Amino acid sequence: KIKDNDEDLKDKIVVEMKDLDYSDSDAEFLHRAMNIVNTHLDDSDFDQLTFASEMGVSKSTLYNKLRLLAGMNTTSFINSIRMKQAVHFLEQYPNIRVSELAYRVGYNDPKYFSTSFKKYYGILVKEYVETKIKHQ
């Protein structure tokens, strides 16, 4: 089981931002958005409405700002952070069970998580560990 002292991971910015010069307010918006998603990382009920509410904006404003600043819709933004955090967990705990990993990054269905991981990275979780982590 992974210990809950992984707070340092939650502070990392894991979404690659486009190569743009952001205003301070835009950079702050993205930083807040990433922190909110990371705060709810293991919450499978975290959705667009909750996200917008915690950001203090409407669902459509959140969608439009994320589309403009990160090039993603709200769901893709959340999933991107979850997938990148999954890789961080895999790097720290290469022997973690897929089900444990899925729950840690907000998926309540390990099979769906595995499918999403493969779609996002192009390989299965097990293959990722074998090729990217254990052979570094």
HELIX and SHEET records of a PDB file:
HELIX    1   1 GLU A    7  ASP A   11  1                                   5    
HELIX    2   2 ASP A   24  THR A   39  1                                  16    
HELIX    3   3 GLN A   48  MET A   55  1                                   8    
HELIX    4   4 LYS A   59  ALA A   70  1                                  12    
HELIX    5   5 THR A   74  GLN A   92  1                                  19    
HELIX    6   6 VAL A   98  ARG A  104  1                                   7    
HELIX    7   7 PRO A  110  TYR A  121  1                                  12    
HELIX    8   8 VAL A  125  TYR A  128  1                                   4    
HELIX    9   9 VAL A  129  ILE A  133  3                                   5    
END                                                                             
